Amino acid sequence: MVTVTKLVSVVTAVHAPGSRFLPDAYKSLLTQELPDGWDWQWVIQEDGETDAVTPHVPADPRVTFGQGRPGRAAMARTMALSRAEGEFIKVLDADDMLTPGTLARDLSAVTDNAGISWATSRVLDLLPDGSTVGFDQDPPEGPIERGAVLDHWKAHDYRAQVHPATLFVRRDLLFALGGWMALPASEDTGLLLALNAVGRGWFTAETGLLYRKWPGQVTSQTAHVQEGERQARMAVVEARARALAALETWRVDAS
């Protein structure tokens, strides 16, 4: 019998309207197979304190659930980190689903390739009718060099070539960077660009996430694309990434 000694902590922020999708996210976790000696834990944190989420949280000893004052996704994920015990942190939004093998591929990308401290993978948008749509700017599978995400993001109207909803990252690096940015949205993009400013990443061409599109998701709301706020968010995201890139002592991929 193999004794599990290492964990991947899957961190999920959820708000009440999206809680009905948690069972699908859980099913996708159950398909994951990790190398001997590894397992996952699922750390769910509600953005708020309602009675709506608890009924959808599975009764599994690998799953923990917490609640707290509302502050949007960045704060919920940060609060979830208090219960995350893994050497690596994987993001999974409450309304999304991992594809089979995703965690193993992410783990291999970071542990088998020298100088890689975070990983991402291909995404398919999951539309309400059940069909899927891919992204036409995926990079080749392999390393993502420092600064490459910022360059692409700036040249493509603040759209990165890899999706922050697929992030898999070393726990120590996540904490060192302060985690997700304290923004009303784009907090995960802020983290992605910060990671790319200080270290090399990896892109896996095999689909790792089904990104659900539905009317209640935060990114579908009008406020998300309000130009004044959007420009302010992007300015702060870029400034953080450039400041980190300028501090050579922050480099984590010197090996």
C-alpha positions as CSV (number, residue, x, y, z in Angstrom):
1,M,0.0,0.0,0.0
2,V,1.4,3.4,-1.0
3,T,1.5,6.1,1.7
4,V,0.5,9.5,0.4
5,T,3.0,12.1,1.6
6,K,2.6,14.9,-1.0
7,L,-0.4,17.0,-2.0
8,V,-1.6,19.2,-4.8
9,S,-4.0,21.7,-3.3
10,V,-6.8,22.6,-5.6
11,V,-8.2,26.0,-4.6
12,T,-11.7,27.1,-5.6
13,A,-13.5,30.4,-4.9
14,V,-17.3,30.1,-5.2
15,H,-20.1,32.6,-4.9
16,A,-23.7,31.5,-4.3
17,P,-25.0,31.6,-7.9
18,G,-22.1,29.4,-9.1
19,S,-22.4,26.8,-6.4
20,R,-24.7,24.6,-8.4
21,F,-21.7,23.8,-10.7
22,L,-19.5,22.4,-7.8
23,P,-20.7,18.8,-8.4
24,D,-19.4,18.9,-12.0
25,A,-16.1,20.3,-10.8
26,Y,-15.9,17.5,-8.2
27,K,-16.5,14.9,-10.8
28,S,-13.7,16.2,-12.8
29,L,-11.4,15.9,-9.8
30,L,-12.4,12.3,-9.4
31,T,-11.0,11.5,-12.8
32,Q,-7.5,12.8,-11.9
33,E,-4.8,10.2,-11.4
34,L,-1.5,11.3,-9.8
35,P,1.8,9.5,-9.4
36,D,2.4,7.2,-6.5
37,G,2.8,9.1,-3.3
38,W,0.7,12.0,-4.4
39,D,-3.0,13.0,-3.9
40,W,-5.1,16.1,-4.2
41,Q,-7.1,18.1,-1.7
42,W,-9.9,20.4,-2.6
43,V,-10.1,23.7,-0.7
44,I,-13.4,25.5,-1.4
45,Q,-13.9,29.0,-0.1
46,E,-17.2,30.9,-0.4
47,D,-17.1,34.6,-1.2
48,G,-19.6,35.4,1.4
49,E,-21.6,33.6,4.1
50,T,-24.8,32.1,2.7
51,D,-26.7,28.8,3.0
52,A,-26.6,28.2,-0.8
53,V,-23.1,26.6,-1.2
54,T,-23.0,24.0,1.6
55,P,-25.5,21.6,-0.1
56,H,-23.2,21.3,-3.1
57,V,-20.0,20.5,-1.2
58,P,-19.2,16.8,-1.5
59,A,-18.7,14.7,1.6
60,D,-15.1,13.7,0.9
61,P,-12.3,13.8,3.5
62,R,-10.1,15.5,0.9
63,V,-12.5,18.4,0.6
64,T,-12.7,21.4,3.0
65,F,-15.1,24.3,3.0
66,G,-14.9,27.7,4.4
67,Q,-16.8,31.0,4.4
68,G,-16.1,34.6,5.0
69,R,-16.9,38.2,4.3
70,P,-17.5,38.9,0.6
71,G,-14.5,40.4,-1.2
72,R,-14.6,38.8,-4.6
73,A,-12.5,35.9,-5.9
74,A,-9.0,37.1,-5.0
75,M,-9.9,37.4,-1.3
76,A,-11.7,34.1,-1.2
77,R,-8.8,32.3,-2.8
78,T,-6.4,33.9,-0.3
79,M,-8.5,32.8,2.6
80,A,-8.6,29.3,1.2
81,L,-4.8,29.2,1.3
82,S,-4.9,29.0,5.1
83,R,-6.1,25.4,4.6
84,A,-4.0,24.5,1.6
85,E,-1.4,22.0,2.6
86,G,0.1,21.1,-0.8
87,E,3.5,21.7,-2.2
88,F,1.7,23.0,-5.4
89,I,-1.5,25.0,-5.8
90,K,-3.9,24.4,-8.7
91,V,-6.6,26.9,-9.5
92,L,-10.1,25.5,-10.4
93,D,-13.0,28.0,-10.7
94,A,-16.2,26.6,-9.3
95,D,-18.0,26.6,-12.7
96,D,-15.1,25.0,-14.6
97,M,-14.0,21.4,-15.0
98,L,-10.6,19.7,-15.3
99,T,-10.0,17.2,-18.1
100,P,-8.7,13.7,-17.2
101,G,-4.9,13.8,-16.6
102,T,-4.6,17.5,-16.1
103,L,-3.1,17.4,-12.6
104,A,-0.6,14.8,-13.6
105,R,0.5,16.8,-16.6
106,D,0.8,19.9,-14.6
107,L,2.9,18.2,-12.0
108,S,5.1,16.7,-14.6
109,A,5.6,20.0,-16.3
110,V,6.9,21.7,-13.1
111,T,8.9,18.8,-11.6
112,D,10.4,17.2,-14.7
113,N,11.6,20.4,-16.4
114,A,14.5,22.4,-14.8
115,G,13.7,26.0,-14.1
116,I,9.9,25.8,-14.5
117,S,7.9,27.1,-11.6
118,W,4.4,27.3,-12.9
119,A,2.3,25.7,-15.6
120,T,-0.8,26.3,-17.8
121,S,-2.7,24.4,-20.4
122,R,-5.0,24.6,-23.3
123,V,-8.6,25.7,-22.6
124,L,-11.9,25.0,-24.3
125,D,-14.8,27.3,-23.7
126,L,-17.9,25.2,-22.7
127,L,-20.9,26.9,-24.2
128,P,-24.5,26.6,-22.8
129,D,-25.5,24.2,-25.6
130,G,-22.7,21.8,-24.6
131,S,-20.5,22.6,-27.6
132,T,-16.9,23.8,-27.1
133,V,-14.7,26.5,-28.7
134,G,-10.9,26.6,-28.7
135,F,-8.5,29.6,-28.6
136,D,-6.7,30.4,-31.8
137,Q,-3.5,31.9,-30.3
138,D,-2.2,29.0,-28.2
139,P,1.6,28.9,-28.0
140,P,3.5,25.7,-28.9
141,E,3.8,23.2,-26.1
142,G,6.9,23.8,-23.9
143,P,8.6,26.6,-21.9
144,I,7.2,30.1,-21.7
145,E,10.1,32.5,-21.3
146,R,10.2,35.3,-18.8
147,G,8.3,38.4,-20.2
148,A,6.6,36.5,-23.0
149,V,3.1,36.7,-21.5
150,L,3.4,40.4,-20.8
151,D,4.6,41.1,-24.4
152,H,1.7,39.1,-25.9
153,W,-0.9,40.6,-23.5
154,K,0.2,44.2,-24.4
155,A,0.1,43.4,-28.1
156,H,-3.4,41.7,-28.1
157,D,-5.6,44.1,-26.2
158,Y,-4.8,42.7,-22.7
159,R,-5.4,39.1,-23.7
160,A,-2.7,36.6,-22.7
161,Q,-1.8,33.6,-24.9
162,V,-2.2,31.3,-21.9
163,H,-5.2,31.2,-19.5
164,P,-4.8,32.1,-15.8
165,A,-7.8,29.8,-14.9
166,T,-5.4,26.9,-15.6
167,L,-2.6,28.0,-13.3
168,F,-0.6,25.4,-11.4
169,V,2.2,26.9,-9.3
170,R,4.7,26.3,-6.6
171,R,3.1,27.1,-3.2
172,D,6.2,29.0,-2.0
173,L,6.3,31.2,-5.1
174,L,2.6,32.0,-4.8
175,F,3.0,33.1,-1.3
176,A,6.2,35.1,-2.0
177,L,4.3,37.1,-4.8
178,G,1.4,37.8,-2.5
179,G,-1.0,35.7,-4.4
180,W,-3.9,37.1,-6.5
181,M,-4.1,40.8,-6.9
182,A,-6.6,42.8,-4.8
183,L,-8.7,43.8,-7.8
184,P,-12.4,43.5,-8.6
185,A,-11.5,41.4,-11.6
186,S,-8.4,40.3,-13.6
187,E,-6.8,39.2,-10.3
188,D,-5.8,36.0,-11.9
189,T,-4.2,37.7,-14.9
190,G,-2.3,39.9,-12.4
191,L,-0.9,36.8,-10.8
192,L,-0.1,35.2,-14.2
193,L,1.9,38.2,-15.3
194,A,3.7,38.4,-12.0
195,L,4.7,34.8,-12.3
196,N,6.0,35.3,-15.8
197,A,7.9,38.3,-14.7
198,V,10.0,36.3,-12.3
199,G,10.1,32.8,-13.7
200,R,9.7,30.5,-16.7
201,G,6.4,28.7,-17.1
202,W,5.1,25.8,-19.2
203,F,2.3,25.4,-21.6
204,T,0.7,22.0,-22.2
205,A,-1.1,21.7,-25.6
206,E,-3.5,19.0,-24.4
207,T,-6.7,20.5,-23.2
208,G,-6.6,20.9,-19.4
209,L,-9.8,22.9,-18.7
210,L,-13.4,23.3,-19.8
211,Y,-14.2,26.9,-19.1
212,R,-17.9,27.2,-18.7
213,K,-19.7,30.2,-20.3
214,W,-23.0,31.1,-18.6
215,P,-24.9,34.3,-17.9
216,G,-24.2,34.4,-14.2
217,Q,-20.4,34.3,-14.4
218,V,-18.5,37.4,-13.2
219,T,-16.7,37.9,-16.5
220,S,-20.1,38.2,-18.3
221,Q,-21.2,41.2,-16.3
222,T,-21.3,44.6,-17.8
223,A,-19.0,46.0,-15.1
224,H,-16.3,43.6,-16.2
225,V,-15.8,45.5,-19.5
226,Q,-16.5,49.0,-18.2
227,E,-13.7,50.9,-19.9
228,G,-12.6,53.2,-17.0
229,E,-12.3,50.3,-14.6
230,R,-10.7,48.0,-17.1
231,Q,-8.0,50.4,-18.0
232,A,-7.3,51.0,-14.3
233,R,-7.0,47.2,-13.6
234,M,-4.7,46.7,-16.6
235,A,-2.5,49.6,-15.6
236,V,-1.9,48.1,-12.1
237,V,-1.4,44.6,-13.5
238,E,1.2,45.9,-15.9
239,A,3.0,48.0,-13.3
240,R,3.3,45.1,-10.9
241,A,4.7,42.8,-13.6
242,R,7.2,45.4,-14.9
243,A,8.4,46.2,-11.3
244,L,9.0,42.6,-10.6
245,A,10.8,42.0,-13.9
246,A,13.2,44.9,-13.1
247,L,14.2,43.3,-9.8
248,E,16.7,40.7,-10.9
249,T,16.9,39.3,-7.4
250,W,13.3,38.0,-7.9
251,R,14.4,35.5,-10.6
252,V,13.4,32.0,-9.7
253,D,14.6,30.2,-12.9
254,A,18.3,30.7,-12.7
255,S,18.9,27.0,-12.8
